[in-house]
Amino acid sequence: MTSRNLRRALASVAVLAGGLLFVSDASASVTNTLLTGSTGTFTVSLPSIVFNNDPEPGAGCSTALGRGCNSDVTTNTTLSFVGGPLFVGEGIYVNNNDLTLTAPSAADANQFLTFAAHPTLVFSMSWPPGPGSPNTNCATASGNGMSCSIFAGSPIVLTYINGHTSLSFGVVGKASDTGVAGLLGGSSYVGGFSQTITDFLPNGTVPTPLNIQDYFCTGPSSIPGGGDTCTPADFASGRSITSSQSGSFTVTPSPVPEPSSLLLSAIGIIMMLVLGTGLLKSCGISA
């Protein structure tokens, strides 16, 4: 091999190694915790959770999607990202307003949370949300901390608290400060939304998990003394509960990758080429 060919090979491997070094140093920059709240509300029914308009950020609030806002950033948010921080009260748009039992489109799933003043910050959502509780007999959720879900497969967990109910559901996904294109290598987050129901239900009953199950579902219980079961007609009934909501999402940055074996091999090849070039020159071999 001539020294010219060696130099060409050396240049090619150097470019490869440089690219690998660049990849190995890349890491997601979003980290810490986002807290959300709303002066608006969300409405829960059997087939969906709808995030209603939030007037707090202002009637003209819009995110990068060109849509209104239905939540906002609250105090004690510590989210850190390139281009941050978020502003307290900054408007947030949540997943096309609607989480249903049907998987969202790829576009909605990749833009689960978008922000009014930070268009490159985006949270995706892995489908499905939840999971809910494996217990669907809400008659057993009658003591503090005891939980159930209204029907099998529901992502919503009802938890009894001193005669009323905390309703919650979890989500996981990715966060990126470089838009949707950055989600693949983005930070991972865990979080969810919750609402505390203390007011009487629309049917006038106290908001315990059992009463909530019986408000939504009218089918006979499959367990003696258990809550009612949900029928297809119940899913189409339009019965719902509306309340305020809050959210918490904690982001963990992806670890910086260790130099790959391919990178180490490339470095070894470069060293060999450098030594080989020196040996050829010492022997008087030229291009």
C-alpha positions as CSV (number, residue, x, y, z in Angstrom):
1,M,0.0,0.0,0.0
2,T,1.4,3.5,-0.9
3,S,1.6,6.2,1.7
4,R,-1.1,8.1,-0.4
5,N,-3.5,5.2,0.1
6,L,-2.6,5.1,3.8
7,R,-3.3,8.7,4.2
8,R,-6.7,8.3,2.5
9,A,-7.6,5.4,4.8
10,L,-6.4,7.3,7.8
11,A,-8.6,10.3,6.8
12,S,-11.7,8.0,6.4
13,V,-11.2,6.3,9.7
14,A,-10.6,9.6,11.4
15,V,-13.9,10.9,10.1
16,L,-15.6,7.7,11.4
17,A,-14.0,8.0,14.8
18,G,-14.9,11.7,15.0
19,G,-18.6,10.9,14.3
20,L,-18.6,8.2,16.9
21,L,-17.1,10.5,19.4
22,F,-19.9,13.0,18.6
23,V,-22.6,10.3,19.1
24,S,-21.0,9.1,22.3
25,D,-21.0,12.5,23.9
26,A,-24.7,13.2,22.9
27,S,-27.2,13.0,25.7
28,A,-30.7,14.3,26.4
29,S,-30.7,17.6,28.3
30,V,-34.2,17.6,29.8
31,T,-34.2,16.8,33.5
32,N,-36.0,17.3,36.9
33,T,-39.7,17.8,37.5
34,L,-42.6,19.6,35.7
35,L,-45.6,20.4,37.9
36,T,-48.9,21.4,36.2
37,G,-52.2,22.7,37.3
38,S,-55.3,24.3,35.9
39,T,-57.9,26.9,36.6
40,G,-59.8,25.0,34.0
41,T,-61.0,21.4,34.5
42,F,-61.0,18.0,33.0
43,T,-64.0,15.8,32.5
44,V,-63.9,12.0,33.1
45,S,-66.3,9.6,31.5
46,L,-66.0,5.8,30.9
47,P,-64.5,6.1,27.5
48,S,-62.4,9.3,27.8
49,I,-60.7,12.0,29.8
50,V,-61.2,15.5,28.3
51,F,-59.0,18.4,29.3
52,N,-61.1,21.5,29.2
53,N,-59.9,25.0,28.4
54,D,-57.8,26.7,31.0
55,P,-58.5,30.4,31.2
56,E,-55.4,31.2,33.4
57,P,-52.8,31.7,30.7
58,G,-55.3,33.9,28.8
59,A,-57.9,33.4,26.2
60,G,-55.3,33.8,23.4
61,C,-52.9,31.2,24.8
62,S,-51.6,28.9,22.1
63,T,-48.7,26.4,21.9
64,A,-46.5,25.5,18.9
65,L,-49.5,23.4,17.6
66,G,-51.6,26.5,17.2
67,R,-54.1,25.3,19.7
68,G,-55.5,26.7,23.0
69,C,-54.1,25.8,26.4
70,N,-55.8,23.5,28.9
71,S,-53.2,23.4,31.7
72,D,-50.4,25.6,32.9
73,V,-47.0,25.4,34.7
74,T,-47.2,25.7,38.5
75,T,-44.8,26.9,41.2
76,N,-42.0,24.6,42.3
77,T,-41.4,23.3,38.8
78,T,-37.7,22.5,38.5
79,L,-37.6,21.3,34.9
80,S,-34.2,22.1,33.3
81,F,-33.7,22.1,29.5
82,V,-31.9,24.0,26.8
83,G,-33.9,27.2,26.2
84,G,-35.5,27.0,29.7
85,P,-36.7,27.6,32.3
86,L,-40.5,27.4,32.0
87,F,-42.5,30.4,33.3
88,V,-45.0,29.9,36.2
89,G,-48.4,30.2,34.6
90,E,-47.1,29.3,31.1
91,G,-49.8,27.6,29.1
92,I,-49.6,23.9,28.3
93,Y,-51.6,22.0,25.7
94,V,-52.4,18.4,26.7
95,N,-52.8,15.6,24.0
96,N,-55.4,17.1,21.7
97,N,-57.6,17.7,24.7
98,D,-58.7,14.1,24.8
99,L,-57.4,10.8,26.2
100,T,-59.7,8.0,25.1
101,L,-59.7,4.2,25.1
102,T,-58.5,4.4,21.5
103,A,-54.8,4.9,20.9
104,P,-53.9,8.4,19.8
105,S,-52.4,9.2,16.4
106,A,-48.7,9.2,16.2
107,A,-48.7,13.0,15.9
108,D,-50.7,13.4,19.2
109,A,-48.7,10.7,21.0
110,N,-45.5,12.6,20.0
111,Q,-46.9,15.9,21.2
112,F,-48.6,14.9,24.4
113,L,-47.4,18.1,26.2
114,T,-46.5,21.2,24.3
115,F,-45.7,24.7,25.8
116,A,-46.8,28.2,24.9
117,A,-43.5,30.0,25.2
118,H,-41.1,27.1,24.5
119,P,-42.0,25.5,21.1
120,T,-39.0,23.1,21.0
121,L,-39.9,21.5,24.3
122,V,-42.2,18.4,23.9
123,F,-43.3,15.4,25.9
124,S,-44.4,12.2,24.1
125,M,-46.7,9.6,25.6
126,S,-46.4,5.8,25.5
127,W,-49.7,4.1,24.9
128,P,-51.7,2.9,26.9
129,P,-51.7,5.2,30.0
130,G,-51.9,3.5,33.3
131,P,-52.2,0.7,34.2
132,G,-55.1,0.9,36.5
133,S,-55.9,-1.2,39.5
134,P,-56.4,-5.0,39.1
135,N,-59.3,-4.7,41.6
136,T,-62.6,-3.8,39.9
137,N,-64.7,-4.4,43.0
138,C,-64.9,-0.9,44.3
139,A,-66.9,-2.1,47.3
140,T,-63.6,-3.2,48.8
141,A,-62.1,0.2,48.5
142,S,-63.7,1.5,51.7
143,G,-60.7,2.4,53.8
144,N,-58.0,5.0,53.5
145,G,-55.5,4.1,50.7
146,M,-57.6,1.3,49.3
147,S,-58.0,1.4,45.5
148,C,-59.9,0.1,42.6
149,S,-60.7,0.7,38.9
150,I,-64.2,1.1,37.5
151,F,-63.7,-1.6,34.9
152,A,-61.0,-4.0,33.8
153,G,-58.5,-2.1,31.5
154,S,-59.4,1.3,32.8
155,P,-56.2,3.4,33.4
156,I,-57.9,5.4,36.1
157,V,-57.3,4.4,39.8
158,L,-59.9,5.5,42.4
159,T,-58.4,5.7,45.9
160,Y,-60.5,6.1,49.1
161,I,-59.4,9.1,51.3
162,N,-61.5,9.9,54.4
163,G,-64.9,9.5,52.7
164,H,-64.0,11.0,49.4
165,T,-61.9,9.9,46.4
166,S,-58.6,10.7,44.7
167,L,-58.8,9.9,41.0
168,S,-55.5,9.4,39.2
169,F,-53.8,7.9,36.1
170,G,-50.2,7.5,35.1
171,V,-48.3,8.1,31.9
172,V,-44.7,7.5,30.7
173,G,-42.8,8.7,27.7
174,K,-39.9,10.8,26.4
175,A,-39.1,14.5,26.7
176,S,-37.0,16.5,24.2
177,D,-35.9,20.1,24.0
178,T,-35.2,19.9,20.3
179,G,-38.7,19.1,19.1
180,V,-40.3,15.9,18.0
181,A,-37.1,14.9,16.1
182,G,-35.2,14.7,19.4
183,L,-37.6,12.3,21.1
184,L,-35.8,9.1,20.0
185,G,-32.8,10.0,22.0
186,G,-34.7,12.1,24.6
187,S,-34.9,11.8,28.3
188,S,-37.4,9.4,29.9
189,Y,-40.2,10.6,32.3
190,V,-42.8,9.1,34.6
191,G,-45.8,11.1,35.8
192,G,-49.5,11.5,35.7
193,F,-52.6,13.5,36.5
194,S,-54.9,13.5,39.5
195,Q,-58.0,15.1,40.8
196,T,-59.6,15.0,44.3
197,I,-63.4,14.6,44.2
198,T,-65.0,15.9,47.4
199,D,-68.3,17.3,46.0
200,F,-71.4,15.2,45.7
201,L,-71.7,13.2,42.5
202,P,-74.3,14.2,39.8
203,N,-76.7,11.6,41.3
204,G,-76.4,13.2,44.8
205,T,-74.3,10.5,46.4
206,V,-71.1,10.9,48.4
207,P,-68.0,10.5,46.1
208,T,-66.6,7.2,47.4
209,P,-65.0,4.8,44.9
210,L,-68.0,2.5,45.1
211,N,-70.5,5.3,44.5
212,I,-68.4,6.5,41.5
213,Q,-68.5,3.0,40.1
214,D,-72.2,2.7,40.6
215,Y,-72.8,6.2,39.1
216,F,-71.1,5.2,35.9
217,C,-72.2,1.6,35.7
218,T,-75.6,0.1,35.8
219,G,-75.1,-3.6,35.2
220,P,-75.7,-6.2,38.0
221,S,-72.7,-6.9,40.1
222,S,-70.9,-10.2,39.3
223,I,-69.8,-10.4,43.0
224,P,-72.3,-10.4,45.9
225,G,-72.1,-7.0,47.6
226,G,-69.8,-5.7,44.8
227,G,-70.2,-2.6,42.7
228,D,-72.2,-2.5,39.5
229,T,-70.6,-3.7,36.3
230,C,-70.3,-1.5,33.1
231,T,-72.5,-2.3,30.1
232,P,-72.0,-1.1,26.5
233,A,-74.9,1.3,27.1
234,D,-73.0,2.8,30.0
235,F,-70.0,3.7,27.8
236,A,-72.4,5.5,25.4
237,S,-74.4,7.2,28.2
238,G,-72.5,10.4,28.4
239,R,-72.3,10.3,32.2
240,S,-69.3,12.2,33.4
241,I,-67.6,13.9,36.4
242,T,-65.8,17.3,36.0
243,S,-63.2,18.6,38.4
244,S,-59.9,20.5,38.7
245,Q,-56.7,18.6,38.0
246,S,-53.0,18.7,38.6
247,G,-50.0,16.8,37.2
248,S,-46.5,15.9,38.1
249,F,-43.8,14.6,35.6
250,T,-40.3,13.7,36.6
251,V,-37.7,13.5,33.9
252,T,-34.5,11.4,34.0
253,P,-31.9,12.2,31.4
254,S,-30.6,9.4,29.3
255,P,-27.1,8.3,30.4
256,V,-24.2,9.4,28.3
257,P,-23.1,6.3,26.4
258,E,-19.7,4.8,27.0
259,P,-17.3,4.8,24.1
260,S,-18.4,1.9,21.9
261,S,-16.2,-1.0,20.9
262,L,-16.4,0.3,17.4
263,L,-14.9,3.6,18.5
264,L,-12.1,1.8,20.3
265,S,-11.4,-0.3,17.3
266,A,-11.3,2.8,15.1
267,I,-8.8,4.4,17.4
268,G,-6.7,1.3,17.2
269,I,-6.8,1.3,13.4
270,I,-5.7,5.0,13.4
271,M,-2.8,4.2,15.6
272,M,-1.8,1.3,13.3
273,L,-2.0,3.5,10.3
274,V,0.0,6.3,11.9
275,L,2.7,3.7,12.8
276,G,2.6,2.2,9.3
277,T,3.0,5.5,7.6
278,G,6.0,6.3,9.8
279,L,7.6,2.9,8.9
280,L,7.0,3.5,5.2
281,K,8.6,6.9,5.3
282,S,11.6,5.5,7.3
283,C,12.0,2.9,4.5
284,G,12.0,5.6,1.8
285,I,8.6,4.6,0.3
286,S,6.6,7.4,-1.2
287,A,3.3,7.9,-3.0
